[in-house]
Amino acid sequence: MNGRPNPASPEPSDERDEIARLLPAPADWDLPRGRHLHHKDLLMRHIDRDQATTTAAARPGRRRLRPVLLAPVTALALAGIVTAGIALNDGDRKPAAGTSSDAAADMQPVSALLGQISDAAGKRDTPTVRDDQFSYVMKKVREADLSSGKAVVGPLHDYELWLSQDPEPVRKQGLIRSDGETMPLNAEFGDTNGTPAGFSRPTYQWLASLPTDPDRLLDHLYAKAPQAENRERDQAVFEQIGDLLDQVMPARTAAALYRAAANIPGVTEAPRAEDALGRQGLGIARNDTKNGVVTEWVFNKQDFAYLGHSTRLTKDAPYAKAGTLLDSSALLKSTIVDKPGQLPDTEKDR
């Protein structure tokens, strides 16, 4: 965590052990890294704040975490992911040629749709981004809380993220504002010199450095995208692309990501897809058959702009029935601002 350790405070490993003990047993399904990091950072920033404002004399020997801040979907998965997230080893990705003839036929229409989405993305204007600026994302999100052992779908709420565009490793990544509460987004565990740009901190410059040839890009994603245990590697790459879609990026990078997604086995159209606000649109989906979870991306029918996503169960699980919503989002704004806390429309701090 950020800052010099307080000798009276528990070591980071003790904090992780405490979290693991307080959470229920991991579920069969692991949250995609991007959304897991969002929830984990909310929790860890709260721990940082508690440590900064609570003296050793006033604090009891073992601090209890507030249940309200335990990640919704992450609550059952966090204990296994915080310390057990692994990256895919370099190697050949599963070839699309190995799919069945029926699957290959299914991929033809989705490839055409993703081609249209890619062409539209490639024609969009993107801003000039300075290293001292911040990306800003505003969206509505809805998530299932599994902390009780059963899925309880929560209300729709606001989520805002300011992310540093500094290409160098940073200790202060930006800010998160979720449901009215604002917290600093600091360096991750183990990043003693700061968090570098990458999948967990996708800066404009880092996104611009990705290969723009779809085949090379997909090979890179299969080699580098983080993978959680028990999740199909094809699904991991699909979800990793999805975690990048609400960021400001070069038009050619966005275009390449969509064409790369078209070559992931199992990707299909989703004709009834809708985002967290209920906006219906063109859907791109992949079903993680191993874990019974389907993730859908939603695009505007007129201009092919990305609207949001949803993730649902496709088969019964101990914590919920098939069809239960696990998480969803509706993208409202994605742009660049000069400093964290600044709103793009008014150019004022909040």
Buried (B, 14 or more C-beta within 10 A) or exposed (E): BBEEEEEEBBEBEEBBBBBBEBBBEBBBBBBBBBBBBBBBBBBBBBBBEBBEEBEEEEEEEEBEBEEEBBBBBBBBBBBBBBBEBEEBEEEEBBEBEEBEEEBEEBBEEBBEBBBEBBEBBBEBEBEEBEEEBBBBBBBBBBBBBBBEEEBBBBEBEEBBBBBBBBBEBBBBBBBBBBEEEBBBBBBBBEBEEBBBBEBBBBBBBBBBEBBBEBEEBBBBBBBBBBBBEBBBBBBBBBBBBBBBBBBBBBBBBBBBBBBBBBBBBBBBBBEEBBBBBEBEBBBBBBBBEEBBBBBBBBBBEEEBBBBBBBBBBBEEBEBBEEEBBBBBBBBBEBBBBEEBBBBBEEEEEE
